[in-house]
Amino acid sequence: MKTKRCVCLLLAAAVLPLASCAARPEPTTTATTTQAPTAAPQSRDPVTLTKEDAQLVFEEKTISELSRIVGFFAEDYIIAGPYADEPEQFGTKFGYYDLKEKRLIEVGVLPGLTVGAGAAVTLRGSYYTWWSYGGGPYGQNDFHNVFFRVNPARKELTVLREEREAFSPFVDMAKLNDDLCVMLFLRSEQNKTFSKVELYNAATGETKTIIEQTYENAEESQNSTGQLIEAISASNGQIYTLGRTKTGGIYEMHITAYDSEGEPQKTVSAPVVMDFIGTDNLQEFHMVGSYFTVRQYSTGAPMLFKLEGNTVTSFPEVSGSGTYISKGSWSQAKCPYFYWLNAAGYEGVQPEFMILDTRNGNIRSCKIAIDEAVPSISTGFNGGLQTNEDGDLLLNVGRTLSDNEQVRIYWVKRQTIDRLLR
């Protein structure tokens, strides 16, 4: 049985080339790496997560049932959607799972949704994201994007904006603080791609454009003009973009740092990122302090990098198609950690996960000793672990990758992680 996430991924895979190929032909040559990958951060003695360290949230749920849970969670709830009354149906409902009442509460319906934006943020206690209507009255390759908010406290879904200028349904988002986020829009015309970054204020509902780039890349040309911004992130009040250019027929990747108003601070060449992405597209880009992760679109494989001064280095040992890395937090003070695990060779379960402290570069292995009956992390849903902006963890424990597998989900507070790492 395929979950809704699989349906969304297949639809997304079908439409993504439409948003990229017209503006960026697949390169036959990429930049050669001039920076040697760094050695791994210093590993220290492993720690152990016990039953006393975790709170049971869901007991004996199947992966199919859990597919409706988005993964954004707060003290009392977990955002849900899009979901349907029957797992076989494509979801159109949104709501939240009340952790105190132990039930799913519907707050609204958006019929006809086909593709998720792939990014979301929480602002002022609400969940903000973009989804898209594709095909139908808008044409097979046309997208009608919708920006909306789910407010658990008021039990309401509010459509905030509808957008048809964006060529692609993939609107990247990154949180700056509890009031502000940035949103990246891409639109293509022939050999040009227009990148626009808007600053959204949840307190006032106002938006303003703070970054614009026009990227022109004719197939016969050896050099592009402008920069194709492919992804956006934010950390500690700064905005970061990953952008592609072409010089002498060679594609290059750059990371640019901006202040909170969109004024550029510096641009650094990142050939190791270009080597990793190659002819693929970026799916995710998450920055915490000086460390960041990038995920390939077609394989889903991530890799860990570090921006230090004017140098970008990579950690190939934190990579691979069986690797799952948390998204981190917009505030290093709130959550200084990246969590990840590598399920390769474990047939879908993993008895431990890894923790990187971005403040000092230390890595610790965390062994799972929560549940004797189900002793391992199950990667069948959301890679086995999820994190919120405060650094709390949701861990899925189970045995197999089957849709009918009975898994349990435990909540681990960030303060518990702090204590274990002392």
Secondary structure, DSSP 8 states (H G I E B T S, - for coil): ---HHHHHHHHHHHHHHHHHTTTS---S-B----S-------B---EEEEGGG-EEEEEEEEHHHHTTEEEEE-SSEEEEEEE-SSTTS---EEEEEETTTTEEEEEEE-TT--EEEEEEEEETTEEEEEEEEESGGG-TT-EEEEEEEEETTTTEEEEEEEE-S-SSS--EEEESSSSEEEEEEEEEETTEEEEEEEEEETTT--EEEEEEEEEE--TT-S--BS-EEEEEEEETTEEEEEEEEEETTEEEEEEEEE-TTS-EEEEEE-HHHHHHHTTS-EEEEEEETTEEEEEETTT--EEEEEEETTEEEEEEEEESTTEEE----S-TTT--EEEEEE-TTTTTEESEEEEEETTTTEEEEEEEES-SSS-EEE-TTGGGEEE-TT--EEEEEES---TT-EEEEEEE-HHHHHHHH-
